[in-house]
Amino acid sequence: MSLNKLKDLSDGARVYLVPVGPVFRDDTAVPFAGTGLMFSAFRILARDAGAVQLDIRAPLADLKVWLKDLPRAVSEQILSQLSALALPREPLKMPGLEQSLTFSRPLIMGVLNVTPDSFSDGGKFTDPAVAVAQAKKCVKKARIS
């Protein structure tokens, strides 16, 4: 059924792939930006004649099999997006820092909650001086490279 809906799209249809099903270092998945993170499935959205015509999820293996039976314009869009997902990203220069944010490995972000009704810390960091001191402590412990 999903293949038939894709086959029925016109040449003017716009197809969008949204990666789902993240995996790590799996030879059967699409690599993401040179990070080691990969995707084994996609949400496929298609707009045609100004309206959403398709919103499905499909494993990458199925998508690859379907490509040969799809209208040329549709398969070219899918192949282009798969290629773009795999391209390595340039490091992102962070304002005010010497280090850059790289995409070569998974990264973890910390959040310092400064609201008085925080469920996670009970409002320990509502005083600005205490919040700044805690933020500096977190930065000191962080490994940014």
C-alpha positions in Angstrom: 0.0 0.0 0.0 2.7 2.5 0.9 4.6 1.7 -2.3 1.4 2.3 -4.4 0.9 5.7 -2.8 4.5 6.7 -3.6 4.1 5.5 -7.2 1.0 7.6 -7.6 2.7 10.9 -6.8 3.1 13.4 -9.7 6.4 14.7 -11.0 5.6 17.9 -9.1 5.3 16.3 -5.8 7.8 17.2 -3.0 9.0 14.3 -0.9 10.6 14.8 2.5 12.5 12.2 4.5 12.6 12.5 8.3 15.1 10.1 9.9 13.7 7.8 12.6 15.0 4.6 14.1 18.5 5.8 15.2 21.2 3.2 15.5 24.9 3.3 16.1 27.4 1.8 13.7 25.1 -0.4 11.6 26.2 -1.3 8.1 22.6 -1.5 6.9 21.7 2.0 8.0 22.3 5.5 6.5 25.1 7.3 8.2 24.3 10.7 9.6 26.8 13.6 9.1 29.9 11.4 9.7 29.0 11.0 13.4 28.7 7.3 13.8 25.0 7.7 14.4 22.9 6.1 11.7 19.2 5.8 10.7 17.5 2.5 9.8 14.1 3.9 9.0 12.4 7.1 7.8 9.1 8.9 8.0 8.2 9.8 4.4 6.1 12.9 3.8 4.8 13.9 0.4 3.0 17.0 -0.7 1.3 17.1 -4.0 -1.1 19.6 -5.4 -0.7 21.7 -2.3 -1.7 19.1 0.2 -0.1 16.2 2.2 -0.7 13.1 0.2 1.4 10.7 2.1 2.7 10.3 5.7 4.2 6.9 6.3 7.1 5.2 8.0 9.3 2.7 6.2 12.5 0.8 6.9 15.5 1.9 4.8 15.6 -1.6 3.3 12.1 -1.2 1.9 12.8 2.3 0.7 15.8 1.1 -1.3 13.7 -1.7 -2.9 10.9 0.7 -3.8 13.3 3.2 -5.5 13.3 1.4 -8.9 9.5 1.5 -9.1 9.0 5.1 -8.2 8.5 8.0 -10.6 12.0 9.4 -11.5 11.4 12.8 -9.8 10.4 11.1 -6.6 13.3 8.6 -6.5 15.8 11.5 -7.3 14.5 13.5 -4.3 14.8 10.5 -2.0 18.3 9.7 -3.2 19.4 13.3 -2.9 18.2 13.5 0.7 19.8 10.2 1.6 23.1 11.5 0.3 22.8 14.9 2.1 22.1 13.1 5.4 25.4 11.2 5.1 27.6 14.3 4.4 30.0 15.2 7.2 29.3 18.6 8.8 31.8 21.3 9.4 32.6 22.1 13.1 30.4 24.9 14.4 32.3 27.8 15.8 30.9 28.7 19.2 30.7 32.5 20.0 33.2 33.5 22.7 34.9 30.1 22.8 38.1 28.8 21.2 36.6 25.3 20.8 34.3 24.4 18.1 31.3 22.1 18.3 32.1 19.0 16.3 29.7 16.4 15.0 32.1 13.6 14.9 30.7 11.9 18.1 27.6 12.0 20.2 27.4 15.0 22.5 25.5 15.5 25.8 24.1 18.8 26.9 23.5 19.9 30.5 20.6 22.0 31.6 20.8 24.2 34.7 17.2 24.8 35.9 16.9 28.1 37.7 13.1 28.2 38.2 11.9 28.2 41.8 9.4 25.4 41.2 11.9 23.0 39.6 10.9 19.4 40.1 14.5 18.1 39.6 16.5 20.2 42.1 13.8 21.8 44.3 14.8 25.4 43.3 18.5 25.2 44.6 19.7 27.6 41.9 17.2 30.5 42.1 19.8 32.9 43.5 21.8 34.4 40.6 25.1 34.0 42.3 24.5 30.4 43.2 23.3 29.7 39.6 26.4 31.3 38.0 28.6 29.3 40.4 26.9 26.1 39.5 27.1 26.9 35.7 30.8 27.5 36.1 31.2 24.2 37.9 29.4 22.4 35.1 31.6 24.1 32.4 34.7 23.2 34.3 33.7 19.5 34.4 32.6 19.5 30.8 34.9 18.2 28.1 34.6 20.5 25.1 36.7 19.6 22.1 
